Amino acid sequence: MLEVTGVTKYFSGKTAVSNIDLKVADGEFLSILGPSGCGKTTLLRLIAGLEHPNSGKLHLNGHDITHLSAHKRNVHTVFQRYALFPHMTVFDNIAFGLRCKKMDEIEIKKKVCDGLELANLKGQGHRAISTLSGGEQQRVALIRALVNTPSLLLLDEPLGALDLKLRLQLQHELVAIQKRVKTTFVFVTHDQQEALNMSDRVAVMNNSVIEQLGTPNEIYEFPKTYFVASFVGGINRLDGKLRVDDAGRCICDVESLGSFFMEAGESRTNGVQGGLCIRPEKLTIFSRRPSSDNVLEGVIKAQSYLGTHTQFEICLKNGKILNVFQQNTQKLAKKAYHVADKIFLAWQTNQSHFFADSSLS
């Protein structure tokens, strides 16, 4: 288990990570997600031993590694640039760390061959690095780290340089390998889809702190802050004021648009100013006004057919533009809706969230 307790790191007076608390269980796949400059790579480097904290502690399997040198930690890192040796074969690249440990050559051969089979590269140990595709190089770098049986494998945006189709393929391969070897993975990325697709849990970072830690479902469906809601997936926001009625239901009063029932999150104080937030796919389009607690009237300003779904821009009466994603579940010979059509939008109460202005940063 990895335990990070109260870790802070600053450079030239600027805080890179601030009072981070984090526990990663054995065999877990944890992603650290956030925008550039949020502190995620610094946190990874602190765990790797490439940086040391100004305060706080790091423990790995019960041992204090806070100030331990990187080469003395049983931790390996795979970077975006794989740092493979171009003058060596695939076999020799994977065997490099094992030979540094003076391991017997017979045992090295077995470990490397097992690793090549795990990476779907069986029988390709003789190849030169220059002949490998980007995806194959990524797998060689991964296996080179795993054959050393680390307690923890750190991955710093290792798929960032690959094209979309290959990234999607390797996401599934990475997860499959991780589940087979049962090594703990800590994966740093700024790609929301990557984090949601691959992880057991996701830590969302912003401005040097972890804003939310949870399963992919918790992060997406139950965001705790506006930043998490807006960074992980799309979001629509209507500015309004929170009101709690006599029955204890939370209502957001939006000027010129009406009152809407919603999930209030942690804020249940009357009169709090903030934002009613709804994800684009939670909104349903109707040609006639539906019988629903939450209904908005608008006009289609633009639409884009994207195969699996159609994306709409809906202009409300107050001029606000909302994005709506409608799944293309039926095969239609022509569009069901057109630009300038008057439509109605509806959503369920538990499909919206309210964030007070203090969290709208």
C-alpha positions in Angstrom: 0.0 0.0 0.0 1.1 3.5 -0.8 0.3 6.2 1.8 0.8 9.9 1.2 0.2 12.0 4.3 0.2 15.8 4.4 2.7 16.1 1.5 3.5 19.6 0.3 6.1 20.7 -2.3 6.9 24.2 -3.5 9.4 25.6 -6.0 10.8 29.1 -5.6 7.9 30.0 -3.3 5.2 28.6 -5.6 3.2 25.6 -4.2 3.1 22.7 -6.6 1.2 20.2 -4.3 -0.4 21.2 -1.1 -1.1 19.0 1.9 -1.9 15.9 -0.1 -3.4 12.9 1.6 -3.8 9.8 -0.5 -3.9 6.0 0.0 -3.5 3.5 -2.8 -4.4 -0.1 -2.1 -2.3 -3.0 -3.3 -3.3 -4.0 -6.9 -5.3 -0.9 -7.5 -5.3 1.1 -10.7 -5.4 4.8 -9.6 -5.5 7.7 -12.1 -4.4 11.2 -11.1 -6.4 13.5 -13.4 -6.1 17.2 -13.9 -5.2 20.1 -16.2 -1.6 21.2 -16.9 0.0 22.8 -13.9 -2.3 21.3 -11.3 0.5 19.4 -9.6 -0.2 15.8 -10.8 3.3 15.2 -12.3 5.0 16.8 -9.2 3.0 14.3 -7.0 4.1 11.5 -9.3 7.8 12.6 -9.0 7.5 12.8 -5.2 6.2 9.2 -5.1 9.1 8.1 -7.5 11.7 9.8 -5.4 12.7 12.2 -8.2 11.6 15.1 -5.9 11.4 15.3 -2.1 8.6 17.0 -0.2 9.0 20.2 1.9 6.7 18.6 4.5 4.7 15.4 4.9 5.4 11.7 4.7 5.3 8.9 2.1 5.1 5.2 3.1 5.2 2.2 0.8 4.2 -1.1 2.3 4.7 0.3 5.8 8.2 1.6 5.1 9.0 5.4 5.2 10.3 6.3 1.8 10.0 10.1 2.2 13.6 10.9 1.8 14.8 7.6 0.2 16.7 7.9 -3.1 14.7 6.9 -6.2 16.9 3.9 -7.0 16.4 2.5 -3.5 12.6 2.4 -3.8 10.9 -0.6 -5.4 9.1 1.8 -7.7 9.4 2.1 -11.5 8.2 4.8 -13.8 7.1 4.7 -17.5 7.2 8.1 -19.1 5.5 9.6 -22.2 8.9 9.3 -23.9 9.7 5.6 -23.3 13.5 6.1 -23.0 14.2 2.8 -24.8 17.8 2.2 -25.8 17.9 2.4 -29.6 21.1 0.4 -30.0 19.7 -2.6 -28.1 17.2 -5.2 -29.3 13.7 -5.5 -27.7 15.1 -8.5 -25.6 18.1 -6.5 -24.3 16.0 -3.5 -23.5 13.7 -5.6 -21.3 16.6 -7.5 -19.7 18.6 -4.3 -18.9 17.3 -3.8 -15.4 17.6 -7.5 -14.6 21.2 -7.6 -15.7 22.0 -4.6 -13.6 20.8 -6.7 -10.6 23.2 -9.4 -11.7 20.4 -11.9 -12.2 21.2 -15.3 -13.7 20.9 -15.3 -17.5 18.6 -18.3 -17.5 16.2 -16.6 -15.2 16.5 -13.4 -17.2 15.5 -15.2 -20.4 12.5 -16.8 -18.7 11.3 -13.4 -17.3 11.8 -11.6 -20.6 10.0 -14.3 -22.7 7.1 -14.3 -20.2 7.0 -10.5 -20.5 7.0 -10.6 -24.3 4.1 -13.1 -24.3 2.2 -10.9 -21.8 2.6 -7.9 -24.1 1.6 -9.9 -27.2 5.2 -9.6 -28.6 6.1 -13.3 -28.3 9.1 -14.3 -30.5 9.9 -10.6 -31.3 12.8 -10.1 -28.8 15.3 -9.9 -31.7 13.8 -6.8 -33.3 15.4 -3.4 -33.2 13.6 -0.6 -31.4 13.5 1.4 -34.6 11.3 -1.2 -36.2 8.6 -1.0 -33.6 5.4 1.0 -33.8 4.5 3.5 -31.1 2.2 1.1 -29.5 4.8 -1.7 -29.5 7.4 0.6 -27.9 4.9 1.5 -25.2 4.4 -2.2 -24.4 8.2 -2.8 -24.3 8.7 0.1 -21.9 5.8 -1.3 -19.7 7.2 -4.8 -19.7 10.8 -3.6 -19.0 9.4 -2.0 -15.8 7.2 -5.0 -14.8 9.8 -7.7 -15.1 11.6 -6.0 -12.2 8.5 -6.8 -10.1 8.0 -3.3 -8.6 5.7 -2.7 -5.7 4.4 0.2 -7.5 4.4 1.3 -11.2 4.0 4.9 -12.1 2.9 6.0 -15.5 3.3 9.6 -16.6 1.0 10.1 -19.6 2.4 7.1 -21.4 -0.3 7.2 -24.1 -0.1 10.9 -24.8 2.0 10.7 -28.0 -0.2 8.1 -29.7 -3.1 8.6 -32.1 -6.7 8.2 -30.8 -7.4 4.7 -32.2 -4.1 3.3 -30.8 -4.7 5.0 -27.5 -8.0 3.3 -27.1 -6.6 -0.1 -28.0 -3.7 0.3 -25.5 -6.0 1.5 -22.7 -7.6 -1.9 -22.8 -4.3 -3.7 -23.1 -2.8 -1.8 -20.1 -5.8 -2.6 -17.9 -5.6 -6.3 -18.9 -1.9 -6.5 -18.2 -2.4 -4.8 -14.8 -5.1 -7.2 -13.8 -3.0 -10.2 -14.7 0.2 -9.1 -12.9 -1.7 -7.4 -10.0 0.9 -4.7 -9.7 -0.3 -1.3 -8.2 -0.5 1.3 -11.0 -0.6 5.1 -10.5 -1.4 6.7 -13.8 -1.1 10.4 -14.5 -3.2 11.9 -17.3 -5.1 15.1 -18.4 -7.4 12.9 -20.6 -10.8 12.5 -18.8 -11.9 9.6 -21.0 -8.6 7.7 -20.3 -9.0 8.1 -16.5 -12.7 7.0 -16.5 -12.1 4.1 -18.8 -9.1 2.6 -17.1 -9.2 3.3 -13.4 -10.5 1.7 -10.2 -10.4 5.2 -8.7 -9.7 8.7 -9.9 -8.1 11.5 -8.0 -9.0 14.9 -9.6 -6.4 17.6 -9.0 -6.8 21.3 -9.3 -4.5 24.2 -8.1 -2.2 21.8 -6.2 -4.9 19.9 -4.2 -7.1 16.8 -4.8 -10.6 18.1 -5.2 -12.2 14.7 -5.3 -11.2 11.1 -5.0 -13.6 8.3 -6.0 -14.6 5.7 -8.5 -15.2 6.8 -12.2 -18.9 6.6 -11.6 -18.7 8.8 -8.4 -16.5 11.4 -10.1 -18.8 11.7 -13.1 -22.3 11.3 -11.6 -21.7 12.8 -8.2 -19.1 15.6 -8.6 -18.4 17.5 -5.3 -17.2 20.7 -6.8 -18.0 22.7 -10.0 -14.4 22.2 -11.2 -14.8 18.4 -11.1 -18.2 18.6 -12.8 -16.9 20.9 -15.6 -13.5 19.2 -16.1 -14.7 15.6 -16.2 -17.2 15.7 -19.1 -19.4 18.5 -20.4 -21.6 20.7 -18.3 -24.4 23.3 -18.7 -24.8 25.9 -16.0 -27.7 28.3 -15.2 -27.0 31.0 -12.7 -29.6 31.1 -10.0 -30.4 31.2 -6.3 -31.0 28.2 -4.0 -34.3 27.8 -2.1 -35.5 25.0 0.1 -39.3 24.6 0.3 -41.4 23.5 3.2 -41.1 19.8 2.1 -37.3 20.1 2.1 -37.0 20.0 -1.7 -34.2 22.0 -3.2 -35.2 24.5 -5.9 -33.1 26.8 -8.0 -34.8 30.0 -9.0 -33.3 31.2 -12.4 -34.2 34.7 -13.4 -36.5 34.9 -16.5 -36.5 31.1 -16.9 -38.3 29.8 -13.8 -37.8 27.5 -10.8 -36.3 24.0 -11.1 -35.9 21.1 -8.7 -32.4 19.7 -8.3 -29.8 18.0 -6.1 -28.3 20.7 -3.9 -25.1 18.8 -2.9 -23.6 20.1 0.3 -25.3 23.5 0.2 -28.9 23.7 1.6 -28.9 27.4 2.6 -31.8 29.6 1.4 -30.6 32.5 -0.8 -27.3 31.0 -1.7 -26.2 32.2 -5.2 -24.7 29.6 -7.5 -25.2 27.5 -10.6 -27.7 24.8 -11.6 -25.6 22.3 -13.5 -26.8 19.6 -16.0 -24.8 17.3 -18.2 -25.6 17.6 -22.0 -26.7 13.9 -22.2 -29.1 14.2 -19.3 -31.3 16.7 -21.2 -34.1 15.2 -23.4 -35.6 17.1 -26.3 -39.4 17.2 -26.9 -41.4 18.8 -29.7 -44.3 19.3 -27.3 -44.1 20.5 -23.6 -43.8 17.3 -21.5 -45.3 16.8 -18.0 -42.1 17.1 -16.0 -41.0 19.1 -12.9 -38.1 20.6 -14.9 -38.8 22.0 -18.3 -37.1 24.7 -20.4 -38.3 26.2 -23.6 -35.8 27.0 -26.4 -35.0 27.1 -30.1 -32.4 25.0 -31.9 -29.6 27.2 -32.9 -27.3 24.5 -34.4 -26.9 20.8 -34.6 -24.2 18.3 -35.6 -24.7 14.7 -36.5 -21.8 12.7 -35.0 -22.9 9.1 -35.8 -23.5 7.7 -32.3 -25.3 10.9 -31.2 -26.4 14.3 -32.4 -25.1 17.5 -30.7 -27.5 20.4 -30.4 -27.1 24.0 -29.4 -30.3 25.3 -27.8 -30.9 29.0 -27.3 -33.1 29.7 -24.3 -35.5 32.7 -23.8 -32.8 34.6 -21.9 -30.2 34.1 -24.6 -28.3 31.4 -22.7 -27.0 28.5 -24.9 -27.2 24.9 -23.7 -25.5 21.9 -25.2 -27.6 18.8 -25.6 -26.4 15.3 -26.7 -29.1 13.0 -28.0 -28.3 9.4 -28.7 -29.1 8.2 -32.2 -31.0 5.1 -31.1 -33.1 4.8 -34.3 -32.1 4.7 -37.9 -33.6 7.8 -39.4 -33.7 8.7 -43.1 -33.9 12.4 -42.2 -33.4 14.7 -39.3 -36.0 14.6 -36.5 -35.3 18.3 -35.6 -34.1 21.3 -37.6 -32.4 24.6 -36.9 -34.9 27.2 -35.7 -37.4 24.5 -34.4 -39.0 25.4 -31.2 -38.4 22.7 -28.7 -38.7 21.8 -24.9 -35.9 20.4 -22.7 -36.6 18.2 -19.7 -34.5 16.4 -17.1 -35.0 14.5 -13.8 -34.4 16.1 -10.5 -31.5 13.8 -9.6 -29.8 14.5 -12.9 -28.9 18.1 -11.9 -26.6 19.6 -9.3 -26.3 23.0 -7.6 -22.9 24.4 -6.7 -22.6 27.6 -4.6 -20.6 30.4 -6.0 -17.8 29.6 -3.6 -17.1 26.4 -5.6 -17.6 28.0 -9.0 -13.9 28.6 -9.6 
